[in-house]
């Protein structure tokens, strides 16, 4: 069995801008395994029928701007 190394996941902080699923969001709350993000910052938010906030697992986003 090959040695599997765990990649350390550094969670975003409140106020950071993250990218996930071709969308951007501003982190409002950091949980143990996920963040709650406000996705109304997207230019095309009004064109989609979506809720204003969503939950994203730490493994599923990339930090693009730190607060």
N, C-alpha and C positions, 0 to 999 in steps of 0.2 A: 504494500500500500504506500503510495507516495505521500510525502509530508504536505499537508495542506496548511497554508499560512492564512490566518485571518487578517483581513484588511481592516484597519482601524477606521471607523466611521466618525468623522468629526461633524456633529450636528450644527445646523445653522443657529444663529441667534435672533432674537426678536428684532425686527427692523430690516433684516437682510432680505435681499431679493434673490429668489431661487427660480430655477427653470426646470420644468418637468413636462413630459408629453407635449412638447412644442408650445407650452404656455409659460407665463411668468406669474409670480405671486410674491406678495410681501408677507414675511413671517410675522404672525401675531402671537403665537404661543408655541413653546417647545415642550413636547411630551417625551416620555422615555424612548419610544420607538418611532415617533412621527412628529410632524409639525403641522400647525393649522395655518393656512395661508389665505390671504385676501387676494382674489384673482380679478378684482375690478380694475386693476392697473393695466390690464391688457387693452389695447386700442380697440379691438373688435369684440369686447365683452358683451356689448348690447346686441350684437348680431346672433349670439348663442343663447339658448334658453338654459342657463346654468344658475346654480346658487352662487352667492357672493363669496363664500368661503368653502374650502375643501381641505381634507386631511391627506398628507403625503408622507409615506414612509421615508425614513432617513436614507434608505438605499436607492430611492427613486428620484432624487433631485440633485441638482448641481448648484452650488452657490455662485451667483454671477456678480453680486455686488454686496459688500458688507456694510453694515450700518456704522 
